[in-house]
Amino acid sequence: MLSYLELPSSAMREALDLILRVAPLSTSVYISGPSGSGKEFAARAVHAFSNRAAAPFVAVNCGAIPRELLESELFGSEKGAYTGSVRTRPGLLEQAAGGTLFLDELGDMPLDMQVKLLRVLEDRRFTRVGGSQEIKADVRLVCATHRDLMKMVEQGQFREDLFYRINVFPIAMKGLDDRREDIPRLVELILKRFRGHGVGEAPKFQPSAISALQAASWPGNVRQLRNVLERCCVLYPGQSVGRAEIERIAAPRKVIDRVEETMALFSSLQGLGFGRDAEPAPEAPALANGEEPERDPPSQEAMFEESSLEPAPSMAPDLLSIPADVSEFLRATPDFNFRDHMTKIEIAFIRGALSEMNGSVSGAARMLGLQRTTLIEKMRKYSIDREEA
């Protein structure tokens, strides 16, 4: 835990000092900073160094849960509170009892929910949806957002009384562009965490590569750096990486070689056991004169039919297969879009899991190996309704 906070920049040293000062206390903490700057990691550090470290740390992204579900997610619900509620379900406040509740992206919380959260902070009590019995909220609250809450208060988008209630002990996390001296150490730590996670063998970064990383722009901060390093592991496992490779991969406005990257991504899927050889196409019957019949070329719709998991009658891979020659496949299908193809895979599996679990989001999340809130976010992103799956 400390290794990620003991970075050389003055901004990180200041953040670590504030975390160590407030952690043993019961004070509410407000963490600000741009997306990907490490706000959740700071929240986990506050919990880890507190007297509540042995109790649960429960994190929730307020912007990832539909507003109609957020209240029941936070406070829980009684049996019969709404249609389909067949049992009493504890909310995140109860799940975090004795520990820490981390409310990420608090700026995305609806105004009506802000009122209810303010009451919890003031009275330390709450009531489940559909219930009447008050429950004690024995949690430490840590909030975070990338938004400017003071500006939102001025615009009437965030309650002023709630802002001053959570802004007891602020900790500001700086973006990576403001602490480039942390990048060499971050590279070491991120690559160390990759080991044993199926990412692939780490490349050998030359000093010129580290210099290029420090010179690059990082609007996505540490999260973007992690993505760049993971891409390096996929494309150059165990190989030497210099300035040219980093400048090509890390520059967001430069086009990455489509054939090279897609081949590497397909290969990584195969290496993880997801790929399988494409089934040979059935032989067409010969004509009376012994000649082969002409075949019409398959349409793009037929090649990438969303609902079909069977191999397409062309070079196009099915959802998990890999063509024998990826380069030839990409040249033969100029309209192929890797991102769209992977999106169709996600949609097909989400719908399949929801159908298999009779519309149960929790059951589908378990089947897919996802957090429930992650699945809800994906369903909202792709406009998937549990009733229509």
N, C-alpha and C positions, 0 to 999 in steps of 0.2 A: 504493500500500500504506500509506504513512504517513498519508495523508489520513484514513483510517478510524480510525487510532489516535490521531492528534493532535486529540482532542476535548477540550473545555474542562473536563470534570469531573475532580476530583482522583483518582477511581477509575481513569479511563482514563489519566491521566498516570502514575500509579503502575504500571499494567500495562505501559505502553510502556517505562518505565524498566527494569522487570524483563526484558522481552523483549530490549531492546538489550544488557543486561548478559550474559544467558545465551546469546544467539544464536551468538556466535563460538566458544563452547566445545562440548565433546562431551557435556555433562551431559544426563541424561534430564530431561524436563520434565513436570510434572503440572499440567493446567489444570482448575480446578473452576469451577462456576457453573451457574445454571439453564438450562434449554433455551432456545435462541434468543438467548443473551446474547453470542454471538460467539466461542465456544471454538475452532471450526475456523479462524476468521479469525486468531486469536492464534497457532494452531499454524502456519498458513501464513506468518505474519510471522516466527516463530522460524526457519523454514526459509529464507525469503527473505533474512534478514540474516545467515545462517550461511555458513561456508565450503563448505557442501554445496549452495548455491543452484542450481548448474548441473546437479545430479543430480536424479533423480525425487523428487517428493513424492507418496506413496501414502497415501490415506486409506481406512479401512475402519470401518464401523459394526458393532461386535461384536454388537449386538442385532438387526441386520437379516439376519444370515446364520444359517440353521438350524444347530444345534449339531453335527449329523452332517456338515456341510460345512465348518465353521469351521476344523478342523485342516488339511484339504487346501487351503483357501483361503490360509491363512497360510504353511504350510510347503511346499506343493506335493505332488505325488504321482508315483510311478514308474509306468511302464507295467505294467499287470496288477495294480496295488495293490488294485483292487476291480472289481466287475463294471461293464463299460463303459469302463474305463480303457484306451484303446487307444494312448496315447502318454504320454511323460513330460511333466509340466506344472509349470513353475516357479510357486512361490507368491508371495505379496505380499512376503515378506521378500527374495526374490531380485529381484523387480521393483523394489524400493526400494534396491537395492545402491548404496552410495556416497551415498545421499540420506537422506530422512526417512520413517519409517513412523509415521503418525498413527492410533492406536487410539482411536476415539471410542466413547463409552458403554462403557468398560471394565468398569463395574459389572455389565453384563449378560453378561459372559463366564462360561461354566460353570466350576466348580471344577476339573475335571480338565484343562481347557485352561489354567487359571491356573498349574498346576504346570509345564506344558510351556513357558509363556511365561517363568516364573521361571528355568528352566534356560537359556533363550536369553539372558536378561539377565546371568546369572552367568558363563556359559561363552562367550558370543558365538558359539555354534555351534548348528546344528540339523540334523535329518535329515528328508528327505522321507517322506511316508507310503508305506510299502512299500519303503523304501530302507534301506541300511546305511551309506552314505558320509556323513560329516559335512561340512557346508558352513559356511563362515565367514559370520557375520551382520554385514556391514559397513553397519549402519544406525544412525541416531540415532532413538531412540524418544521420541515425544511422546504422552502419554495424556491422556484427558479423560473426564469423566462429570458428569452432573447429580446423581448420587446421593451420599449421605454415606458414603464408603467406611469411615471410622472406625466409624460405627454398624454398617455391614455386617460389619466385622471382629468387633465385639462379639457380633453375632447369628450368627456362624459362616457367613456368606454370602460372605465374601471373605477370602482368605488374608492373614494378618498379615504374613508374610515378604515377600509380593509388594507389599503396600501400602508397606512401608518401603523396598522396592527402587525403586519408581517415584516415591515422594514425596521425591525429592532436591531438586528446585527447584520449589516450588509457585507457581502464578500463579492468583489468584482473579479471575474476571470477574463483575462486579456486574450485577444485573438492571437493566432500564431504569427501573423505579420508583425506584431508588436514585441515578440520575444523569439526572434530567429536563433538566438544563441542556444535555445533549448533543443533545436532540431537534431544535432548529432546524438545526444543522449536519448531523445525520443525514438530515433531510428533503432538504436540498440534494444530499448525496452519493448517496442512493438514487435520487432523480429523475434525476440525471446518469447513473447506471448503467442506468436504464431506456431511455435513448435508443438507438435502433437495435435494440432487442430485441423489437419488435412489441407493446409494451405500450400504445402510444397516446400522444397528446400530453399533456404534463403540464398539470394545472390551474394556475391562478394562486392560490396560497394567501395569503389575507389575514392580517394580524397576529392577528386574532381566531381564525383557524383554527389558527395555531401555538400560541396560548395554550390552545386547547381540546385540542390534542394533548398539551401538557405537563401538562394537568390530568387527562387520561384515565388509566385503569388499564391496565397493560401486563403481564399475567401471561405472555404469550407473548414478551415482550421485543422485541428488534430484529426478529425474524422476524415478529412480529405487526404491528409498525409498517410493515414492508415490504408486508405483505398489505393493510393499510388504504390505503396510498399507491397500490398497484396498483389497488385497487378504485376509488379516486378518479379515476385515469387512465381507467378504463373508463367510469365513469358521467358524469364531467364533463371530457372532453377539451378543453383550451384555455379552460375556463370559470373564472369566479371562484368560489372555495370559501371559505366563512366558517365561523363557529362552529356554526351550525345543521347544516350538512352533516356536519361532523366529528363532532359529538355523536351524530348519527343513525347514522353508519357505524362509529365507533370503539367505541361502547358495546356490549359483547358480549351484554347481556341485552335490548337493544331489537330489535324485529322490523324488518327492512329491508323496504321495499315490494317484495313479490314480483314484481309485474308490471313495475315499473321496472327491477329488477335483472336479471330474466330477459331482458327485451327488450335490455338493454345487452349481456348476455353472448352472446345469439344474434347480435346485430349485430357484436360483435367477432369471432366465429367466421366470419361471412360476410365481414368485411373482410379476414381472413387467408386467404381463399380456400377455406375448408372447407365453407361452406354452398352449397347449390344449390337451385334452385326445386323445389318439390314437383311431382311429375308429376300431371297432371290425371287424375281418376278416369274410368274408361271409362264411356261412356254406356250406360245400361240400355235394353234393347229396350222399345219401347212396346207396350202391350196392344192387343188388337183394337179396343177402343173409343177408342183414342188416348190414354188416361190413363196417367200414369206409375205404375209399380208401387211399392208401399210398400217401404221399406228398413228392416231392423232395425238399431237403433243398435249399433255395434261394442262389444264388451266391452273392459274395461281390459286383460285378458290379450292380446287380439288387437292392441290399439293399441301395446302395449309388449312384444311377444314378443321375448325376449332373443336367440334364435338367428336372427331374420330381419333382413336388411338392406334389404328392399324396403319402399317406402312403404306405410304402413298405410292402409286404405280409410276414413280419417277425417281430421279436422284435425290429428291427432297427427303430429309430424315423424318421419322415419326417423332413423337414428343421426346423420346429418350434415346433414339438410335443415332449413330454417327455415319455419314456417308463414307464410302471407301476412299474417295478423293475429295477432300473439302475444298481444295483450290478449284478443281474442275466444277464442283457443285456451285460455288459462288460465282464463277464466270458464266455458268449456264443459267443462273437465276439472278439477274441484275437487280430485281426488285426485292430480293430477300432482305429482311430487317431483323437482326438478331434480337433487339430489344422487344419488338413486337412478338416474335416467336416465343420468347421467354415469358412474356405477359400472358400469352395464350396458355402456356403450361400452367402458370399460377391459377388462372381462372378455371381451367379444366379440373385441377386437383381440388380447389376450394369448393366448387360446385359438387364434385363427386363425394367429398368428405361430408358436406352438409346433407346431401341426399342419403348417404349411408347412415348418418346419425339422426335421420328424421328431422333435420332443421336445427339440431342442438349445436349452438356455437361452441360451447365448452367441449362437447364431445368431438366436434370436428377439429378444434384446436389441438386436442390430445392426439388425435389420429394423425395430424399433419406435423406434430412436434413443434407447435408454435405456442406462444403466450396468447391467452384469450384476447387481450387488448390489441396484440399485433394482428390477429385474424380479423377483429372488428375494423381496424384501420384499413386493412386490405379490402374487406368487403365494401367499405364506404368508397374507397378509391376506385374500385371496379363496378360500383353500383350493383352489387350482388345482394339480393334479398333472400333471407333464409327460407322463406315460403316458396320461392320460385326455383330454388336450387334442385 
